[in-house]
């Protein structure tokens, strides 16, 4: 017996319908609000599952978790997000041997990390 993967991510929202629509429009995630049966079919790939120390500065201390999404064609996605009015944060130190990272913030303030693995898949 073993766990096969993450079956869902459920989080509280002041405006579930609007927030789900933001994820659909900007990230292409088939998000459903509470009680709706939207299922997002993901591409197979790695998932990092890692508790961080309570004093870590990797993501905001006011956030209980960091949502990291695997992406392809990061530059094109960044252009589309910025064209849609979504600010994108970049930093030189986020260009790493593990891939490239940028961050955005959803309508309710959740910081999201977008990750493009290296072309050799070694991320």
ChimeraX attribute file (.defattr): number of C-alpha atoms within 10 A of each C-alpha:
attribute: neighborCount
match mode: 1-to-1
recipient: residues
	/A:1	3
	/A:2	4
	/A:3	6
	/A:4	6
	/A:5	8
	/A:6	8
	/A:7	8
	/A:8	8
	/A:9	6
	/A:10	8
	/A:11	8
	/A:12	9
	/A:13	14
	/A:14	8
	/A:15	11
	/A:16	15
	/A:17	14
	/A:18	13
	/A:19	18
	/A:20	19
	/A:21	17
	/A:22	16
	/A:23	16
	/A:24	14
	/A:25	14
	/A:26	16
	/A:27	16
	/A:28	11
	/A:29	17
	/A:30	16
	/A:31	21
	/A:32	18
	/A:33	18
	/A:34	14
	/A:35	6
	/A:36	9
	/A:37	10
	/A:38	13
	/A:39	12
	/A:40	12
	/A:41	8
	/A:42	9
	/A:43	8
	/A:44	6
	/A:45	7
	/A:46	11
	/A:47	11
	/A:48	6
	/A:49	7
	/A:50	6
	/A:51	7
	/A:52	13
	/A:53	8
	/A:54	8
	/A:55	9
	/A:56	9
	/A:57	9
	/A:58	9
	/A:59	16
	/A:60	13
	/A:61	11
	/A:62	7
	/A:63	10
	/A:64	10
	/A:65	14
	/A:66	14
	/A:67	12
	/A:68	16
	/A:69	13
	/A:70	16
	/A:71	16
	/A:72	13
	/A:73	8
	/A:74	17
	/A:75	12
	/A:76	10
	/A:77	15
	/A:78	20
	/A:79	13
	/A:80	14
	/A:81	17
	/A:82	14
	/A:83	10
	/A:84	11
	/A:85	10
	/A:86	16
	/A:87	14
	/A:88	15
	/A:89	12
	/A:90	14
	/A:91	10
	/A:92	9
	/A:93	8
	/A:94	14
	/A:95	14
	/A:96	12
	/A:97	10
	/A:98	14
	/A:99	16
	/A:100	21
	/A:101	23
	/A:102	20
	/A:103	18
	/A:104	19
	/A:105	14
	/A:106	14
	/A:107	15
	/A:108	11
	/A:109	9
	/A:110	16
	/A:111	18
	/A:112	17
	/A:113	20
	/A:114	22
	/A:115	20
	/A:116	21
	/A:117	20
	/A:118	15
	/A:119	9
	/A:120	7
	/A:121	11
	/A:122	9
	/A:123	14
